[in-house]
Amino acid sequence: MKGRARVVFDWILGLSLLAVGVVGLVLPVLQGWVFILAGLAVLSSHSVRARTALEWLKAKGRAVKTRVVGGLRDR
């Protein structure tokens, strides 16, 4: 039963973090993307869709980093 409780806790935590992240996208006080990434990280161990979304966001982040760092090297 401990394993089942952990899964339920992870789902509640992950969905809560996603909800706070969505609200944070609208409110200037919260950094919504941080909570969205955290929620996806928690859910990725239980959901293929969350894992896919997290990997997609990581790839986009790496592409932006490469562009920014490459642009700074050209100066």
Beta strands, then each sheet from edge to edge (+ up, - down):
end
